[in-house]
């Protein structure tokens, strides 16, 4: 049996060593004196004073812990109100909140499919979606990233072989977390209807920044009523923590009775739910409109004149390929005052290590142009490739 130290040495030798780096969170994007392009705080709400005040108010009124699971005595009125407001924003009957987006996936997918069923997932879907699909016991099939034709071939084959008996669950993200591109949702919706499948869309990186009210890409494309499960988090654009699933009345009732990560977890703090209600209100308000407009402009400023021009999302990947090169460039940027994370396998495929630049509505034009200038000095594998 190999020792832990041998395994750790193998990780180091592969250039995949990771360690925790404590940061001093200052403002919306400054970290330990560096300008951070690492955060998922796309709207800058993680340090919004209105949300902070709501959190403090919630602590005073509701206390700081739920003290029980939701099905015992941990459900507060704040949880119920937050879920109703999220359901309305997502255009669904009901919503159910979880302690994290990961917990939402791990509870939901095994609750809906099992042995004899089939999960068909986009190859670049988040690890929590893949892990949950494996945990479910359903047959797992993977289609090439955003390849609608290959997905149709899979669905046609499954139905031809097994008939209407198995439940088929198609899974994708609306905005992909490492490439920053978007899913062809309309094509996916048409296919899932044609082949009588369910569709789960993870809106983790779309919620708050797309759609006329910040509901996400499903809202922007007017597909909310046709998507069976809309998954999201409160930890990115909403600036807090937690995950949720929005869908039909029957779907949510089924999750309440079957989703193990919901049933067997202590409820999130009622104070957190109270603060999240304020965050959702801000996202759908005129201030949310302004922040989304600023974010779009910042994305334009950062990508204009580069090979990423016309990029729609705040996630801008700078693919360098080599682990060593990517780590070195990240270190050089850090020395220049910028925190830009190096992303390596297994988060992304082998030989596709990258810098993941996350643009925020709170970034100044000066910081955007300065970082872009530094990246333009990279070799041909850089931003202008």
C-alpha positions in Angstrom: 0.0 0.0 0.0 1.4 3.4 -1.0 1.9 6.0 1.7 0.2 9.4 1.7 3.6 11.0 1.2 4.1 9.0 -2.0 0.8 10.2 -3.3 1.7 13.8 -2.4 5.0 13.5 -4.2 3.2 12.2 -7.3 1.0 15.3 -7.2 4.0 17.6 -6.9 5.9 15.9 -9.7 2.9 16.3 -12.0 2.8 20.0 -11.4 -0.6 19.7 -9.8 0.2 20.7 -6.2 -2.4 22.9 -4.5 -2.4 24.5 -1.1 -4.7 26.9 0.8 -3.8 30.6 0.5 -5.6 32.7 3.1 -6.7 36.1 1.7 -7.7 39.3 3.3 -11.0 40.1 1.7 -11.1 43.9 1.2 -13.9 45.5 -0.7 -15.5 43.8 -3.7 -12.3 42.5 -5.3 -9.1 43.5 -3.5 -7.3 40.6 -1.8 -4.2 41.1 0.3 -3.4 44.3 -1.6 -3.8 42.6 -5.0 -6.5 43.3 -7.5 -8.4 40.1 -7.7 -9.6 38.6 -11.0 -10.2 35.3 -9.2 -13.6 35.8 -7.6 -17.0 34.7 -8.8 -18.4 37.9 -7.3 -19.5 39.1 -10.7 -21.8 41.9 -9.5 -19.7 42.9 -6.5 -22.5 42.1 -4.1 -20.3 40.1 -1.7 -19.4 43.4 0.0 -22.6 45.3 -0.6 -23.5 47.3 2.5 -27.2 46.8 2.1 -26.8 43.0 2.1 -24.4 43.3 5.1 -27.0 45.3 7.0 -29.7 42.7 6.2 -27.4 39.9 7.4 -26.8 41.8 10.7 -30.5 42.4 11.1 -31.2 38.7 10.5 -28.7 37.7 13.1 -30.4 39.9 15.7 -33.9 38.7 14.9 -33.3 35.0 14.0 -30.0 34.1 15.6 -27.0 32.6 13.9 -27.9 28.9 13.5 -30.9 26.8 12.4 -30.0 24.1 14.9 -31.8 21.4 13.0 -32.5 19.9 9.6 -35.4 21.4 7.5 -37.7 18.5 8.1 -37.3 18.5 11.9 -37.6 22.0 13.1 -35.0 23.9 10.9 -37.4 25.5 8.4 -37.9 29.2 9.2 -40.3 31.6 7.5 -37.1 33.2 6.0 -36.3 30.0 4.2 -39.9 29.8 2.9 -39.9 33.4 1.7 -36.5 33.1 0.0 -37.6 30.0 -1.9 -40.8 31.7 -3.0 -38.9 34.7 -4.3 -36.4 32.6 -6.1 -39.2 30.5 -7.7 -40.8 33.7 -8.9 -37.6 35.0 -10.4 -36.9 31.7 -12.1 -40.4 31.4 -13.4 -41.2 28.1 -11.6 -43.8 26.8 -9.3 -41.4 26.1 -6.4 -37.8 26.3 -5.3 -35.8 24.4 -2.7 -32.6 25.7 -1.1 -29.5 23.7 -0.1 -26.4 24.4 1.9 -24.4 24.7 -1.4 -24.6 24.2 -5.1 -22.7 21.0 -4.7 -25.2 19.7 -2.2 -28.0 20.7 -4.5 -26.6 18.5 -7.3 -25.7 15.6 -5.0 -29.2 15.6 -3.5 -31.2 16.2 -6.7 -29.8 13.9 -9.3 -29.8 10.7 -7.3 -33.3 11.6 -6.1 -34.6 11.7 -9.7 -32.7 8.9 -11.5 -31.4 5.5 -10.5 -30.6 2.0 -11.9 -32.4 1.5 -15.2 -32.4 5.2 -16.0 -29.9 7.2 -18.1 -28.1 10.5 -17.4 -26.7 12.3 -20.5 -24.3 15.0 -19.6 -22.2 17.6 -21.4 -18.5 16.7 -21.2 -17.5 20.0 -19.6 -20.2 20.0 -17.0 -19.1 20.8 -13.4 -17.6 18.1 -11.2 -20.6 18.1 -8.9 -23.0 17.2 -11.8 -20.7 14.3 -12.9 -20.2 13.1 -9.3 -24.0 13.2 -8.6 -24.7 11.3 -11.9 -22.2 8.6 -10.9 -23.7 8.4 -7.4 -27.2 7.9 -8.8 -26.5 4.5 -10.2 -28.0 5.5 -13.5 -26.2 4.7 -16.8 -24.0 7.7 -17.6 -23.5 8.9 -21.1 -21.4 11.9 -22.1 -21.8 14.0 -25.2 -19.1 16.3 -26.7 -19.3 19.8 -25.4 -22.3 21.8 -26.8 -22.7 19.2 -29.6 -26.4 19.1 -30.2 -26.2 16.6 -33.1 -24.2 14.1 -31.0 -26.7 14.5 -28.1 -29.6 13.7 -30.5 -27.8 10.6 -31.7 -27.4 9.4 -28.1 -31.1 10.2 -27.2 -32.3 8.4 -30.4 -30.2 5.4 -29.6 -31.4 5.2 -26.0 -35.0 5.4 -26.9 -34.6 2.9 -29.8 -32.9 0.4 -27.4 -35.0 0.9 -24.3 -38.2 2.4 -25.4 -40.1 4.9 -23.1 -39.3 3.0 -19.9 -36.1 4.7 -18.6 -36.1 8.2 -17.3 -33.5 10.2 -19.2 -32.0 13.3 -17.6 -30.0 15.6 -19.8 -27.6 17.9 -17.9 -25.7 21.0 -18.9 -24.5 24.4 -17.6 -25.9 27.6 -18.9 -22.5 29.3 -18.6 -19.5 26.9 -18.4 -17.3 27.7 -15.5 -13.9 27.2 -17.1 -14.5 28.2 -20.7 -17.0 31.0 -20.2 -19.1 29.9 -23.1 -22.8 29.3 -23.1 -25.0 26.3 -23.9 -27.2 26.0 -26.9 -30.2 25.9 -24.7 -33.0 26.2 -27.3 -31.6 23.2 -29.2 -31.3 21.2 -26.0 -34.8 22.0 -24.9 -36.2 21.0 -28.3 -34.3 17.7 -28.1 -35.4 16.8 -24.6 -39.0 17.4 -25.6 -38.7 15.3 -28.7 -37.2 12.4 -26.8 -39.3 12.8 -23.7 -36.3 13.5 -21.4 -35.8 15.9 -18.5 -33.4 18.8 -18.7 -31.3 20.1 -15.8 -29.6 23.4 -16.5 -27.0 24.6 -13.9 -27.2 28.4 -13.8 -24.5 28.8 -11.3 -22.6 31.3 -13.5 -25.6 32.7 -15.3 -27.9 33.6 -12.4 -27.8 37.3 -11.6 -26.0 38.4 -14.8 -28.2 37.3 -17.6 -31.9 37.9 -18.3 -33.9 41.1 -17.9 -34.2 40.6 -14.1 -31.1 38.6 -13.6 -32.9 35.2 -13.7 -30.2 33.7 -15.9 -29.7 32.5 -19.4 -33.0 30.5 -19.2 -34.8 33.8 -18.6 -32.8 35.6 -21.3 -33.8 33.0 -23.9 -37.4 32.8 -22.6 -37.1 29.1 -21.8 -37.8 29.0 -18.1 -41.2 27.3 -18.6 -39.6 24.6 -20.8 -36.6 23.7 -18.6 -37.5 21.0 -16.0 -34.8 21.8 -13.4 -33.0 25.1 -13.0 -30.1 24.8 -10.6 -28.3 27.8 -9.1 -26.1 29.1 -6.3 -26.2 32.1 -4.0 -22.4 32.1 -3.7 -21.5 33.8 -7.0 -23.4 36.8 -8.3 -25.6 36.9 -5.2 -22.5 37.3 -3.0 -23.5 34.9 -0.2 -23.6 31.1 0.1 -26.0 28.3 -0.7 -27.6 26.5 -3.7 -31.1 25.9 -5.0 -33.2 23.9 -7.4 -36.3 25.5 -9.1 -38.9 23.5 -10.8 -42.5 22.1 -10.6 -44.5 21.5 -7.5 -44.2 17.8 -7.8 -40.4 18.0 -8.5 -39.8 20.0 -5.3 -42.1 17.7 -3.2 -40.1 14.7 -4.5 -36.8 16.3 -3.5 -38.1 17.2 0.0 -38.8 13.5 0.4 -35.8 12.0 -1.4 -32.8 14.4 -1.6 -30.4 13.1 1.0 -28.2 16.2 1.1 -31.3 18.2 2.0 -33.0 15.7 4.4 -29.8 14.9 6.4 -28.2 18.4 6.6 -28.8 21.1 9.2 -30.6 24.0 7.5 -28.7 27.0 6.4 -28.9 29.9 8.9 -32.2 31.9 8.8 -30.0 35.0 8.9 -28.3 33.9 5.7 -31.7 33.3 4.1 -32.8 36.8 5.2 -29.7 38.3 3.7 -30.2 36.3 0.5 -33.7 37.8 0.1 -32.1 41.2 0.0 -29.6 40.0 -2.5 -32.3 38.6 -4.8 -34.2 41.9 -4.4 -31.1 43.8 -5.5 -30.4 41.5 -8.5 -33.9 42.1 -9.9 -33.9 45.9 -9.1 -32.8 48.9 -11.1 -29.4 48.7 -9.3 -29.1 45.1 -10.6 -29.8 46.5 -14.1 -27.0 49.0 -13.6 -24.5 46.4 -12.3 -25.3 44.1 -15.2 -24.7 47.0 -17.7 -21.4 47.9 -16.0 -20.3 44.2 -16.1 -21.1 44.0 -19.8 -19.1 47.1 -20.4 -16.2 45.8 -18.4 -16.2 42.6 -20.3 -16.1 44.6 -23.5 -13.2 46.8 -22.3 -11.2 43.8 -21.3 -11.7 41.7 -24.4 -11.8 44.4 -27.1 -9.2 43.9 -29.8 -8.3 40.4 -28.5 -9.2 36.9 -29.7 -11.8 37.0 -26.9 -13.6 40.0 -28.5 -17.5 39.7 -28.3 -17.2 37.4 -25.3 -20.5 37.4 -23.5 -19.6 36.2 -20.0 -17.4 37.4 -17.2 -15.3 34.2 -17.4 -12.4 34.8 -19.8 -10.0 31.8 -20.2 -6.4 32.4 -21.3 -5.3 28.9 -22.3 -1.5 28.3 -22.0 -1.5 24.5 -22.0 1.5 23.8 -19.8 1.0 23.5 -16.1 4.5 25.0 -15.4 4.0 28.0 -17.8 0.6 28.8 -16.4 1.8 28.7 -12.8 4.8 30.9 -13.8 2.6 33.5 -15.5 0.1 33.5 -12.6 3.1 34.2 -10.3 4.4 37.0 -12.5 1.0 38.7 -12.5 0.8 38.3 -8.7 4.1 40.2 -8.5 2.6 42.9 -10.7 -0.4 43.3 -8.3 -3.0 41.0 -9.8 -4.5 37.8 -8.5 -5.3 35.6 -11.5 -5.7 31.9 -10.7 -3.9 29.1 -12.6 -6.4 26.4 -13.4 -5.0 22.9 -14.1 -6.1 19.3 -14.4 -8.4 17.8 -13.2 -10.5 21.0 -13.1 -9.8 21.3 -16.9 -8.6 18.6 -19.4 -4.9 17.7 -19.5 -2.7 20.1 -21.5 -5.3 22.9 -21.3 -4.0 24.7 -18.2 -5.2 28.2 -18.2 -5.5 31.5 -16.4 -9.1 32.1 -15.5 -9.9 35.8 -15.5 -13.1 36.7 -13.8 -14.4 40.1 -14.6 -16.5 42.0 -12.0 -18.8 45.0 -12.2 -16.6 46.5 -9.5 -13.4 46.4 -11.5 -12.1 49.8 -12.5 -11.4 50.6 -16.2 -7.8 51.2 -15.2 -7.3 47.8 -13.7 -9.0 46.1 -16.7 -6.7 47.8 -19.2 -3.6 47.2 -17.1 -4.2 43.5 -16.8 -5.0 43.3 -20.5 -1.8 45.0 -21.3 0.2 42.6 -19.2 -1.5 39.6 -20.8 -0.8 41.0 -24.3 2.9 40.7 -23.5 2.6 36.9 -23.2 4.0 34.7 -26.0 1.7 33.6 -28.9 -0.3 31.3 -26.5 -1.6 34.3 -24.7 -4.7 36.5 -25.1 -4.0 37.5 -28.7 -3.4 34.0 -30.0 
